[in-house]
Amino acid sequence: MDETRLGAVETRFADLIWERAPIPSGELVKVCQEALGWKKSTTYTMLRRLCQRGLFENRDSVVHTLVTREEFFARQSQRFVEETFHGSLPAFLAAFSSGKGLDENEVEELEKLIEQYRKG
């Protein structure tokens, strides 16, 4: 299974963990019951899946992150650009900005990112 893609429900569940980790697994069950209406077995099934995909680890009944939210979405974004634009970030930016355009603040932010990249 592709570790860089999560469905909508998986993303909601992962967000609950990322917001609270490290979190005791029993507490995670309570959070999921309140936030998602899940039973204990559903929480542990979903947790097992995401642990198998290398995102989290349930060690000594405490859930830890192995991949941060930022790292996960960076990987997801990189994969999207690779698959959709043959790895060309300029092609992606051109397609992204063609519909809505970029305001001055966005242009300045991109320029700062480019300058930071140049400086290493």
Buried (B, 14 or more C-beta within 10 A) or exposed (E): EEBBBBEEEBBBBBEBBBEBBEBBBEEBBEBBBEEBEBEBEBBBEBBEBBBEBEBBBBEEEBBBBBBEBEEBBEBBEEEEBEEEBEEEEEEBBEEEEEEEEEEEEEEEEEEEEEEEEEEE
